[in-house]
């Protein structure tokens, strides 16, 4: 099959074989088709995603005018990389909030968890996915903004992120041709699949 950077484009089976889930005899069907039901829930299902990871956030600190905190996301229930394949993207975000609960400009920081490839599949840009039983750590550090009273974390999923970029590149490059209307609709559909599955908000120390 087609490979980038020494890894198959769709490498889920090999990821599973290298994990403890294969050694323990826990099959793909046991998670995606429980009780032999043809659910095949995956990255588009918020509850399935939530069950696959454990998230911990440290208490926010302010030191020398800088707000800091850490979010750790561990792959505790997924028998392959989180997320698998090149299509989805998971984004951990943190930002400072005003008393009205609004995000304060300039305080947003992001950490992307994904296998990012170019739209033409010629290059692997980055691979920050989390292997089974491993974790990723997102360290938030930003100057304390005037009016900030809280620090918010959220983790959101873009299940069709690759397709979003692909459709956008077709439209921007005037390559859509007669399919322009359908590609515009496909782009909107891919954006509509986004969801947030974790949020936390903590007051900043005074």
C-alpha positions as a Markdown table, in Angstrom:
| # | Residue | x | y | z |
|---|---|---|---|---|
| 1 | Unk | 0.0 | 0.0 | 0.0 |
| 2 | Unk | 0.9 | 3.7 | -0.3 |
| 3 | Unk | 3.2 | 4.9 | 2.5 |
| 4 | Unk | 4.5 | 8.2 | 3.7 |
| 5 | Unk | 7.5 | 8.5 | 5.9 |
| 6 | Unk | 7.7 | 4.7 | 6.2 |
| 7 | Unk | 4.1 | 4.4 | 7.4 |
| 8 | Unk | 1.1 | 3.1 | 5.4 |
| 9 | Unk | -1.4 | 5.9 | 4.7 |
| 10 | Unk | -4.0 | 3.8 | 6.6 |
| 11 | Unk | -2.0 | 2.0 | 9.2 |
| 12 | Unk | -4.6 | 1.2 | 11.8 |
| 13 | Unk | -4.2 | -2.6 | 11.7 |
| 14 | Unk | -0.4 | -2.3 | 12.3 |
| 15 | Unk | -1.0 | 0.2 | 15.1 |
| 16 | Unk | -3.3 | -2.4 | 16.7 |
| 17 | Unk | -0.9 | -5.3 | 16.2 |
| 18 | Unk | 1.8 | -3.4 | 18.0 |
| 19 | Unk | -0.4 | -2.6 | 21.0 |
| 20 | Unk | -1.3 | -4.5 | 24.1 |
| 21 | Unk | -4.9 | -4.8 | 22.8 |
| 22 | Unk | -3.7 | -7.4 | 20.2 |
| 23 | Unk | -1.7 | -9.3 | 22.8 |
| 24 | Unk | -4.8 | -9.4 | 25.0 |
| 25 | Unk | -7.0 | -10.6 | 22.2 |
| 26 | Unk | -9.2 | -7.4 | 22.2 |
| 27 | Unk | -10.3 | -7.1 | 18.6 |
| 28 | Unk | -11.5 | -4.1 | 16.6 |
| 29 | Unk | -15.1 | -5.5 | 16.7 |
| 30 | Unk | -15.1 | -5.6 | 20.5 |
| 31 | Unk | -15.0 | -1.8 | 20.6 |
| 32 | Unk | -16.6 | -0.7 | 17.3 |
| 33 | Unk | -19.2 | -3.5 | 17.2 |
| 34 | Unk | -20.0 | -4.4 | 20.8 |
| 35 | Unk | -22.4 | -7.3 | 21.2 |
| 36 | Unk | -22.1 | -7.9 | 17.4 |
| 37 | Unk | -24.1 | -4.7 | 16.7 |
| 38 | Unk | -23.2 | -3.0 | 13.5 |
| 39 | Unk | -22.6 | 0.4 | 15.0 |
| 40 | Unk | -19.0 | 1.0 | 13.9 |
| 41 | Unk | -18.8 | 4.1 | 16.0 |
| 42 | Unk | -15.5 | 6.0 | 15.7 |
| 43 | Unk | -14.1 | 9.5 | 15.5 |
| 44 | Unk | -17.4 | 11.1 | 14.5 |
| 45 | Unk | -19.0 | 9.9 | 17.8 |
| 46 | Unk | -18.4 | 12.2 | 20.8 |
| 47 | Unk | -19.1 | 9.5 | 23.4 |
| 48 | Unk | -16.7 | 7.0 | 21.6 |
| 49 | Unk | -14.0 | 9.6 | 21.5 |
| 50 | Unk | -14.5 | 10.6 | 25.2 |
| 51 | Unk | -14.2 | 6.9 | 26.2 |
| 52 | Unk | -10.9 | 6.5 | 24.4 |
| 53 | Unk | -8.9 | 9.0 | 26.4 |
| 54 | Unk | -8.2 | 10.3 | 29.9 |
| 55 | Unk | -7.6 | 14.0 | 30.4 |
| 56 | Unk | -6.1 | 15.7 | 33.4 |
| 57 | Unk | -5.5 | 19.5 | 33.9 |
| 58 | Unk | -3.2 | 21.0 | 36.5 |
| 59 | Unk | -4.2 | 24.1 | 38.5 |
| 60 | Unk | -3.5 | 27.4 | 36.9 |
| 61 | Unk | -0.6 | 29.5 | 38.2 |
| 62 | Unk | 0.5 | 33.1 | 37.8 |
| 63 | Unk | 4.2 | 33.8 | 38.1 |
| 64 | Unk | 6.0 | 37.0 | 37.0 |
| 65 | Unk | 2.9 | 38.0 | 35.0 |
| 66 | Unk | 2.6 | 34.7 | 33.1 |
| 67 | Unk | -0.3 | 32.3 | 33.3 |
| 68 | Unk | 0.6 | 28.6 | 33.1 |
| 69 | Unk | -1.2 | 25.3 | 33.3 |
| 70 | Unk | -0.8 | 21.8 | 31.7 |
| 71 | Unk | -3.3 | 19.5 | 30.0 |
| 72 | Unk | -2.3 | 15.9 | 29.7 |
| 73 | Unk | -4.3 | 13.7 | 27.3 |
| 74 | Unk | -3.6 | 9.9 | 27.6 |
| 75 | Unk | -4.7 | 7.2 | 25.2 |
| 76 | Unk | -6.2 | 4.9 | 27.7 |
| 77 | Unk | -9.0 | 3.2 | 25.7 |
| 78 | Unk | -8.1 | 3.2 | 22.0 |
| 79 | Unk | -6.4 | 0.1 | 20.5 |
| 80 | Unk | -4.6 | 2.2 | 17.9 |
| 81 | Unk | -3.1 | 5.7 | 17.6 |
| 82 | Unk | -5.4 | 8.5 | 18.7 |
| 83 | Unk | -6.6 | 9.6 | 16.2 |
| 84 | Unk | -5.8 | 6.9 | 13.6 |
| 85 | Unk | -5.4 | 7.6 | 9.9 |
| 86 | Unk | -4.8 | 11.0 | 8.2 |
| 87 | Unk | -8.4 | 12.3 | 8.1 |
| 88 | Unk | -9.2 | 13.6 | 11.6 |
| 89 | Unk | -7.6 | 16.3 | 13.7 |
| 90 | Unk | -7.9 | 16.7 | 17.5 |
| 91 | Unk | -7.1 | 20.2 | 18.8 |
| 92 | Unk | -6.4 | 21.0 | 22.5 |
| 93 | Unk | -7.0 | 24.7 | 23.2 |
| 94 | Unk | -6.5 | 27.0 | 26.2 |
| 95 | Unk | -7.3 | 30.7 | 26.6 |
| 96 | Unk | -8.0 | 33.3 | 29.3 |
| 97 | Unk | -11.6 | 34.4 | 29.9 |
| 98 | Unk | -13.2 | 37.7 | 31.0 |
| 99 | Unk | -15.8 | 37.9 | 33.8 |
| 100 | Unk | -18.4 | 37.6 | 31.1 |
| 101 | Unk | -17.0 | 34.3 | 29.9 |
| 102 | Unk | -15.5 | 35.7 | 26.7 |
| 103 | Unk | -12.2 | 34.6 | 25.2 |
| 104 | Unk | -9.6 | 37.4 | 25.6 |
| 105 | Unk | -7.8 | 38.3 | 22.4 |
| 106 | Unk | -4.2 | 37.1 | 22.1 |
| 107 | Unk | -4.5 | 34.5 | 24.9 |
| 108 | Unk | -5.5 | 31.4 | 22.8 |
| 109 | Unk | -2.9 | 28.7 | 22.4 |
| 110 | Unk | -3.4 | 25.4 | 20.6 |
| 111 | Unk | -1.8 | 21.9 | 20.5 |
| 112 | Unk | -2.7 | 19.8 | 17.4 |
| 113 | Unk | -2.9 | 16.0 | 17.7 |
| 114 | Unk | -3.0 | 14.5 | 14.2 |
| 115 | Unk | -1.1 | 12.9 | 11.3 |
| 116 | Unk | -1.0 | 15.9 | 9.0 |
| 117 | Unk | -0.3 | 15.4 | 5.4 |
| 118 | Unk | -0.4 | 17.6 | 2.3 |
| 119 | Unk | -3.6 | 17.6 | 0.3 |
| 120 | Unk | -2.0 | 15.8 | -2.6 |
| 121 | Unk | -0.7 | 13.1 | -0.2 |
| 122 | Unk | 2.9 | 13.7 | -1.3 |
| 123 | Unk | 4.3 | 14.7 | 2.1 |
| 124 | Unk | 3.9 | 14.0 | 5.8 |
| 125 | Unk | 4.0 | 17.4 | 7.6 |
| 126 | Unk | 3.8 | 16.2 | 11.2 |
| 127 | Unk | 2.6 | 13.2 | 13.2 |
| 128 | Unk | 1.7 | 14.0 | 16.8 |
| 129 | Unk | -0.8 | 11.2 | 17.4 |
| 130 | Unk | -0.8 | 9.4 | 20.7 |
| 131 | Unk | 0.1 | 5.7 | 20.7 |
| 132 | Unk | -2.0 | 3.3 | 22.9 |
| 133 | Unk | -1.2 | 3.9 | 26.6 |
| 134 | Unk | 1.0 | 6.9 | 25.8 |
| 135 | Unk | 0.1 | 10.6 | 26.5 |
| 136 | Unk | 0.6 | 14.0 | 25.0 |
| 137 | Unk | 1.2 | 17.1 | 27.2 |
| 138 | Unk | 0.1 | 20.6 | 26.3 |
| 139 | Unk | 1.8 | 23.3 | 28.3 |
| 140 | Unk | -0.1 | 26.6 | 28.3 |
| 141 | Unk | 2.0 | 29.7 | 28.9 |
| 142 | Unk | 0.8 | 33.2 | 28.1 |
| 143 | Unk | 1.1 | 36.7 | 29.6 |
| 144 | Unk | -1.8 | 37.5 | 32.0 |
| 145 | Unk | -4.3 | 39.6 | 30.1 |
| 146 | Unk | -5.9 | 42.6 | 31.7 |
| 147 | Unk | -9.4 | 41.5 | 32.8 |
| 148 | Unk | -8.7 | 37.8 | 32.8 |
| 149 | Unk | -10.5 | 36.0 | 35.6 |
| 150 | Unk | -10.4 | 32.3 | 34.4 |
| 151 | Unk | -8.4 | 29.9 | 32.3 |
| 152 | Unk | -10.4 | 27.6 | 30.0 |
| 153 | Unk | -9.3 | 24.4 | 28.4 |
| 154 | Unk | -11.2 | 22.5 | 25.7 |
| 155 | Unk | -10.4 | 19.6 | 23.4 |
| 156 | Unk | -12.3 | 19.5 | 20.1 |
| 157 | Unk | -12.4 | 17.2 | 17.1 |
| 158 | Unk | -12.4 | 17.9 | 13.4 |
| 159 | Unk | -13.3 | 14.4 | 12.1 |
| 160 | Unk | -13.0 | 15.4 | 8.5 |
| 161 | Unk | -10.1 | 17.8 | 8.7 |
| 162 | Unk | -8.2 | 16.4 | 5.7 |
| 163 | Unk | -11.2 | 16.6 | 3.5 |
| 164 | Unk | -11.9 | 20.2 | 4.7 |
| 165 | Unk | -8.4 | 21.2 | 3.5 |
| 166 | Unk | -8.7 | 19.2 | 0.3 |
| 167 | Unk | -12.0 | 20.8 | -0.7 |
| 168 | Unk | -10.8 | 24.2 | 0.2 |
| 169 | Unk | -7.6 | 23.8 | -1.9 |
| 170 | Unk | -9.8 | 22.7 | -4.9 |
| 171 | Unk | -12.0 | 25.8 | -4.6 |
| 172 | Unk | -9.1 | 28.2 | -4.0 |
| 173 | Unk | -7.1 | 26.8 | -7.0 |
| 174 | Unk | -10.2 | 27.0 | -9.3 |
| 175 | Unk | -9.9 | 23.2 | -9.9 |
| 176 | Unk | -13.5 | 22.4 | -9.0 |
| 177 | Unk | -14.9 | 22.9 | -12.5 |
| 178 | Unk | -18.4 | 21.7 | -13.0 |
| 179 | Unk | -18.4 | 20.2 | -9.5 |
| 180 | Unk | -17.9 | 23.5 | -7.7 |
| 181 | Unk | -21.4 | 23.6 | -6.2 |
| 182 | Unk | -21.1 | 20.0 | -4.8 |
| 183 | Unk | -17.6 | 20.6 | -3.5 |
| 184 | Unk | -18.8 | 23.8 | -1.7 |
| 185 | Unk | -21.5 | 21.7 | -0.1 |
| 186 | Unk | -19.0 | 19.0 | 0.8 |
| 187 | Unk | -16.8 | 21.6 | 2.4 |
| 188 | Unk | -19.7 | 22.8 | 4.6 |
| 189 | Unk | -20.6 | 19.3 | 5.5 |
| 190 | Unk | -17.0 | 18.6 | 6.6 |
| 191 | Unk | -17.0 | 21.7 | 8.8 |
| 192 | Unk | -20.3 | 20.8 | 10.3 |
| 193 | Unk | -18.9 | 17.6 | 11.7 |
| 194 | Unk | -16.7 | 19.4 | 14.3 |
| 195 | Unk | -17.5 | 18.9 | 18.0 |
| 196 | Unk | -16.0 | 19.6 | 21.4 |
| 197 | Unk | -15.8 | 16.7 | 23.9 |
| 198 | Unk | -13.9 | 18.2 | 26.8 |
| 199 | Unk | -14.1 | 21.5 | 28.6 |
| 200 | Unk | -12.8 | 22.8 | 31.9 |
| 201 | Unk | -12.7 | 26.3 | 33.4 |
| 202 | Unk | -10.9 | 27.4 | 36.5 |
| 203 | Unk | -10.6 | 30.7 | 38.3 |
| 204 | Unk | -7.2 | 32.3 | 38.1 |
| 205 | Unk | -5.5 | 32.9 | 41.4 |
| 206 | Unk | -5.4 | 36.4 | 42.7 |
